Amino acid sequence: MSGRLKVLDLWVDPVDMEGALERVRGFVEAGDGAHCVFAVNPEKNFSVPKDPELHRIFREADLLIPDGIGVVLGARILHGAKLKRVPGVELMANVCRLSAERGWGIFVFGAQEEVNRDAVAELERRYAGLRIVGRQDGYVQDDEMPDVVHRINSSGAQVLFLALGSPKQEKWYTTYRDQLSTVRVVQGIGGSLDTITGAVKRAPAMWCRLGLEWLYRLLAEPTRVKRQKVLPLFVLRLAFEKAKRTLGAGTRQSTEELQKTGANKKK
Ligand code: UDP
């Protein structure tokens, strides 16, 4: 996508919620194969570049949404871009609303069987007219995957929500995208089904508005500290990168001024 921003080692598209939905609409209407939507956050900024295949998948992704506050901050500090968060779970809710309006079929793949089942029931309750045309829990052996792909295709779904966690869902997409015959949009939704069923609580709106969803989740699930310890490091790396750029720009400016002065003297 043009205008894609690099924040440290990952990219993000400068879209707001409306822009992201517009892209999703475009993917479905273009009718030319599957497109992917992945979420970008500080954790992935550390994990993805360590795996060259995964790094390439992100570089080539069709849409990378600014899911985490850290990425929004990074885009502001490094590029002066005023992005707003597009949390994956909220985009998913809006894609459901749009799908119900347009009659698009949805296949929900991932999470534990009971979470998957209850989340599907909850989505159908929330969005009148939503067509969930198939579902599958996320604990499938590799040799069963051709059957899952066959069921996704037979369902005629245009939208596939992949809730296998990262990086499993991104790798699944790369392996199977060419075998998807009717799906036009694949959104990696990580643990969103767990929040829809209430198995994992999302932060109250006020915490989200203050950019503190990460802190709420940490307090609610202290074991996430292993994953979230990257946050302070991420902020430090941003500060370092900004300082490097500012110094670099300063040095370039002085060199240009010196060159200009030299040129004037020669005249
Ligand atoms: N999951 C799955 N199959 C697997 C591993 C994980 O379906 O083989 C599901 C898991 O049940 C959970 C989600 O993937 O619902 C991962 O949630 P997490 O919060 O770890 O993902 P993130 O949003 O951080 O990518």
Residues whose N, C-alpha, C, O or C-beta is under 5 A from the ligand:
A	BS01	UDP	G110 A111 Q112 G138 Y139 A163 L164 G165 S166 I189 G190 G191 D194
